[in-house]
Amino acid sequence: MTAEDTSRKLSELVSGIYDLLAGGEVPEIMMSSRNRDNIVLDPMTSVWKYGESKVTRSGKTVDGAEYMVKMLYMVDFIREMLSENKSSTLREMYYISEGWNLGKFSTQDESNLMAEDLEVLSALLREDFKLRPEENGASIIGNITIEERTRKGEFKKINCKDDVGDGGYSIPYSVENDKLRIKEADADFILAIETGGMFDRLVENGFDESNRCLLLHLKGQPARSTRRLLKRINEEQNIPVYVFTDGDPWSFRIYASIAYGAIKTAHISDYLAVPTAEFIGVTASDILNYKLPTDVLNDKDIAALNAELKDPRFQSEIWRDEIETMLGIGKKAEQQALAKYGLDYVTSTYLPEKLSQLSGYRW
């Protein structure tokens, strides 16, 4: 969306509040409730979205009035950036709010949530607002050719196998077509990898070349640009996505955010989620079958696993079995635990075995 279109839609949002005030009415803001209990499966797209439950912010309360003031300050800041062709990190915006008087945010989490609320209210994206994360660092390596727009406004062709070093191509914060074009890809699948150490191991072992695949480092919980690029490659090049993570509840949620959509960004699941993505990460069954070195589940791990048993994204029989098994053995394991059998084991044995077992359907 152009800067002019974004600015106009934000102005319409503000005008709605102004018109209520001018008419002597107390303004209210209503939006989808953004919690786990209000996500439902969209049968048309097979991703999780917000349901019909709503929350209301009313100017009749102090908290509601403060919320609207902060939102209006943020809208004004975004429109100023759009007019000046500038961008801001989420961290910078938080510090800039120090000068917003009653619009000042008490924590960055509060300002981040406000930016997400503004997406829901305006049906726009954070990228449209010129707001970007502090850092990303995710990267991809393999035989895919892209064109990236340079600072001079020209598109430069880059092959992510031949034109990059061992660290791969660094994914920018915006991967939309006006910034990044996917020209062609020669690969049978994308392997999205949670940790940098495992990504480096697979690159060093030449797994992308020997298995005709693309390797993508998620860098933990993946940034939106990383999930968006996975989505684009999957749809535009018809290349399946497999997710390779540690074996713990937090890593299961990494997969869930890629395949089903994250709870806090369920309003843009169509934009980010890859419904056909399959999980080939470390499971509780792997811990037992491969006799992997483990760590004991801590209280937070146990609470997270129990929460996942209630999470609608983990209700398939296979997910419930694996989560219950992990709770039963009280253990978790990292990807690097596979090094017990040598540096080549993950590429010569483990991943080929896991890939051969793919079911052809989501967990």
C-alpha positions, 0 to 999 in steps of 0.5 A: 500500500502506498504512503498516501493510502496508508495516511488516508486510512489512518486519517479515517480512523481518527476522523471517526473519533473526532466526529463522535466527540464533535457530536457530543458522544463519548468515543469507543473503540471496538476490536477483536479480542486478541487472546487464545480463547478467541482464535478459530480455524478458518476452514477456507484458508486453514489458518487460525484467526480471531473469532467473534469475541470483541473488546471495547475501549471507552472514553468513559473510563480513565484507562480507555481515554488514555488508550485513545490518547496514546493511539492518536499520538502514534497515528500522528507520528506514523503520518509524519514518518510517511510524509517525510519518507522515514521509518522507525524501529519499534524501540525508537518509537517507544523512546520518542513517546517520552515527548508525547505528554499524556501519550507516553508509553510506560513500557515498550511492550505497551507501545508494541501492543498498540502498534498491533492494535492499530493494525487490527483497527485499520486493516493495515500492516506494521510495514505500511506504518514504516515501523520495523523491528530492532533487528532480524538477522534471519538468513537463507542459503540455497539456489534461489534468485531474488532481486532486492531494491537497493538504496538507489532504488534499483533492483539488484539480482542475487543468487542465495547460493552463488552470491553469498558467503556461508552466512547466507542472504540476510533477510530484510525487514520488508520482503514485499514485491516493491522491495524484494522480487522472487525470480526463480528457485531450484529446490525441492523443499525449504528447511526452516531451522531454529538455531544458528548452530544447526543452520551452520552445521547444515551449511558446512555439511552441504545439506542444501546442495546434496538435498536440493533444498533451501536452508533458512535460519529462523533465529528462534521465534521468527520475525514477521519478514521471515515468516512472510518470505517463507509464505511467498516462496511456498506460494509463488514457487510451489516449494514445501516448507519443513520446520526443524526445531529443538524439542521443547514447548517453546520450539513447538510454538515456533512451528505453530506460528509458521504453520497456523499463525501466532496468537497475537498476529492472528489478524494477519495469518493469511499474510504470514502463515504457511498452512502446509508447513510440516514439523520435522523437529525433535520430538519426545519420541525422538528423545526416546528412539534416538536416546538423545541427551536431555535437560529436565523440564522446568516449571515454565516448560511444564506450564507451557506444555499444559497450556499447549494441550488447551491451545487450539493449534495443538489439538491433533492426535499426534501433537497431543501424544507428543506433548503428553509423552514429553510431560511423561518423561519430564525431558526436553532436548536440543537439536545439537544433542544429535551431535552425540553421534558425530557432526555428520549424523544430523545430515547423513542419518537423522534428517534423511530418516525424518524426511522419509517419514513425512506424512503429507499432512500437517500435524 
